[in-house]
Amino acid sequence: MNSRQRRGTILLLLSVLCALGAFAGVLTVISDVNSKVGPEVTAYKLKDDIPAYTPLKADLFVRTSMPKRWLSQGAVTDISDVNGKMAATHLTRGSLLQDGMFTDRPQLKPGEQEIAIMIDAATGVAGKINASDTVNIFATFAATKQGDTPESKLIVANARVIAVGQLQALNPDAAAKNQTTQAVPITFALSTLDAQRVAYAESFATHVRLALVGRGNGDSTIPPGDRTYRLEKDQ
């Protein structure tokens, strides 16, 4: 073997050693990254904004993968966890699904049914009525014949609120005065008779308003004489 062949052999061996060293370095980096990142797990992100109190289902979310060590403690990894749940607050598109974002849907008691009506945002809710609150529902009716006076009636006492929707803009008739332009859908759990009363009031009353009942007073009895008011009562 001449000197030129020896140099070629030496260079070849050096190239092989460098390649092995580079490969070992790559393996070391990968091993180091894996040790720092760890295995990946499944998580879920919101496809779109979800209004508060919306019933949740799997197709509202998109599946994603991320390192387990980067996942927050309350992140949902099993989409079946949202079955039978509803959004606790307004949820934003792209957010990672967390335990605190949803809650159990209110359970109806035997003989109850859900009924939702639109309530004037300013006079009926004012941002202070929430799910699980108890309210009295008042309706104001115009006089139906000459000589009568308008009256206000307590149509349902101690109604249980189970959901409060998002503020919605309405399009009232421009010719109608004092018509609501913003309203909030409120869902109640009521008996059949009380649900009929609410439906009647929504259809025929001039206004339907809510009065928040203080906690601890939800089962208070209101005397029949206090359920209807006319102006002449104060005259």
C-alpha positions in Angstrom: 0.0 0.0 0.0 1.5 3.3 -1.1 1.3 6.6 0.8 -1.6 7.8 -1.3 -3.7 4.7 -0.4 -2.7 5.0 3.2 -3.9 8.6 3.3 -7.2 7.6 1.6 -7.8 4.8 4.1 -7.1 7.1 7.0 -9.5 9.8 5.7 -12.1 7.1 5.2 -11.8 5.9 8.7 -11.9 9.5 10.0 -15.1 10.1 8.0 -16.7 7.0 9.4 -15.7 8.0 13.0 -17.1 11.5 12.4 -20.4 10.1 11.1 -20.7 7.8 14.1 -20.0 10.7 16.4 -22.6 12.8 14.7 -25.1 10.0 14.9 -24.4 9.5 18.6 -24.8 13.3 19.1 -28.2 13.2 17.4 -29.4 10.3 19.5 -28.2 12.1 22.6 -30.2 15.2 21.6 -33.3 13.2 20.9 -33.0 11.3 24.2 -32.5 14.6 26.0 -35.6 16.2 24.3 -37.7 13.1 25.1 -36.6 13.2 28.7 -37.6 16.9 28.9 -40.8 16.7 26.9 -42.1 13.3 27.7 -44.9 11.3 26.0 -47.7 13.0 24.2 -51.4 12.8 25.3 -54.7 13.7 23.7 -56.4 17.0 24.5 -59.3 19.0 22.9 -59.7 22.6 21.7 -62.9 24.5 20.9 -63.8 24.7 17.2 -65.8 27.9 17.7 -67.0 30.3 20.5 -69.6 28.6 22.7 -72.2 30.7 24.6 -72.7 30.1 28.3 -75.1 27.4 29.3 -74.9 25.7 25.8 -75.3 21.9 26.0 -71.9 20.3 25.1 -71.2 17.5 22.7 -68.1 16.0 21.1 -68.4 17.6 17.7 -67.9 21.1 19.2 -64.3 20.2 19.9 -61.2 19.3 17.8 -58.7 16.7 18.9 -55.1 17.6 19.4 -51.9 16.1 20.8 -49.3 17.7 23.1 -46.6 16.6 25.6 -48.1 15.4 28.8 -45.8 17.6 30.9 -47.1 20.7 29.2 -50.7 19.9 29.7 -52.4 21.8 32.5 -53.7 19.8 35.4 -57.4 20.4 34.6 -57.2 19.7 30.9 -59.7 17.2 29.5 -58.2 14.1 27.9 -61.4 12.1 27.5 -64.1 13.9 25.5 -66.8 11.7 27.1 -66.4 13.9 30.2 -68.6 16.5 28.6 -71.6 14.2 28.1 -74.6 15.7 29.8 -72.7 18.9 30.6 -73.2 22.5 29.6 -70.8 25.5 29.2 -70.4 27.2 32.6 -69.3 30.5 30.9 -68.8 31.9 27.5 -66.0 29.7 25.9 -63.6 31.1 23.3 -62.6 29.5 20.1 -59.2 27.7 20.2 -59.2 27.4 24.0 -58.0 24.2 25.5 -60.9 22.3 27.1 -60.6 22.4 30.9 -62.6 20.9 33.8 -63.8 24.4 35.0 -65.3 25.3 31.7 -68.4 23.1 32.0 -70.9 22.1 34.7 -73.8 19.6 35.1 -77.0 20.5 33.4 -79.7 21.4 35.9 -81.9 18.4 36.8 -85.7 18.8 36.5 -87.7 17.6 39.5 -90.6 15.2 38.9 -93.5 17.2 37.3 -91.2 20.0 36.1 -90.5 21.1 32.6 -88.2 23.6 31.0 -89.6 26.8 29.4 -87.6 29.6 28.0 -88.8 33.2 27.4 -87.1 36.4 26.3 -86.8 39.0 29.1 -86.0 42.7 28.7 -82.3 43.0 29.5 -82.6 46.3 31.3 -85.7 45.9 33.4 -85.8 42.2 33.8 -82.3 41.0 34.3 -79.7 43.7 34.6 -76.9 41.1 34.8 -77.8 40.0 38.4 -79.9 36.9 37.7 -78.0 33.6 37.2 -78.7 29.9 36.9 -79.9 28.4 40.2 -81.4 31.7 41.4 -85.1 32.0 42.4 -87.2 34.8 41.0 -90.8 36.0 41.1 -92.3 36.6 37.6 -94.5 39.6 37.2 -96.6 40.6 34.2 -98.3 43.9 33.4 -101.6 43.8 31.5 -103.3 46.7 29.8 -106.9 47.5 30.5 -109.2 45.4 28.3 -112.3 47.5 28.4 -113.4 51.0 29.2 -113.4 51.8 32.9 -110.8 49.2 33.8 -107.3 50.1 34.8 -104.0 48.4 33.9 -102.8 45.8 36.4 -99.7 44.0 37.5 -99.9 40.4 38.4 -97.5 38.0 40.1 -98.0 35.1 37.8 -95.3 32.7 39.2 -93.8 32.9 42.6 -90.4 31.4 43.4 -89.6 30.2 39.9 -86.3 28.3 39.6 -83.9 29.7 37.0 -81.9 26.9 35.3 -80.1 28.9 32.5 -79.4 32.5 31.5 -78.5 33.0 27.8 -76.5 35.7 26.0 -77.8 39.2 25.4 -79.5 39.4 22.0 -80.4 42.4 19.9 -84.1 42.5 18.8 -85.6 44.3 15.8 -88.8 45.9 17.2 -91.4 47.6 15.0 -90.3 51.2 14.6 -93.9 52.3 15.1 -94.2 50.6 18.5 -93.2 52.7 21.5 -91.3 51.5 24.5 -90.6 48.1 22.8 -87.6 46.1 24.0 -84.5 46.3 21.8 -82.3 43.9 23.8 -83.4 40.8 25.6 -81.9 37.7 27.3 -83.4 34.2 27.1 -84.1 32.9 30.5 -85.0 29.2 31.1 -87.1 28.1 34.1 -88.0 24.8 35.6 -91.8 25.0 36.2 -94.8 22.9 36.8 -97.2 22.6 33.8 -99.6 25.2 35.2 -96.9 27.7 35.9 -95.4 27.1 32.4 -98.8 27.9 30.9 -99.0 31.1 33.0 -95.6 32.2 31.7 -96.4 31.4 28.1 -99.7 33.3 28.4 -97.9 36.3 29.9 -95.2 36.3 27.2 -97.9 36.3 24.6 -100.4 38.8 26.0 -98.7 40.9 28.7 -97.4 44.4 28.0 -94.2 43.6 30.0 -92.8 40.6 31.8 -90.3 41.3 34.5 -88.3 39.3 37.0 -87.7 40.0 40.7 -84.8 38.2 42.3 -85.8 36.5 45.5 -83.2 36.6 48.3 -81.5 33.3 49.2 -83.3 31.6 52.0 -86.7 33.1 51.0 -87.3 30.9 48.1 -90.3 29.1 49.6 -92.0 32.1 51.1 -95.8 32.2 50.6 -97.3 35.3 49.1 -100.9 36.1 50.2 -103.4 36.0 47.3 -104.3 39.7 47.9 -100.7 40.7 47.1 -100.5 38.9 43.8 -102.5 41.6 41.9 -101.9 45.3 41.9 -103.9 48.2 40.5 -103.2 51.9 41.0 -106.3 52.4 43.0 -104.9 50.3 45.8 -102.7 53.2 46.7 -105.5 55.9 46.4 
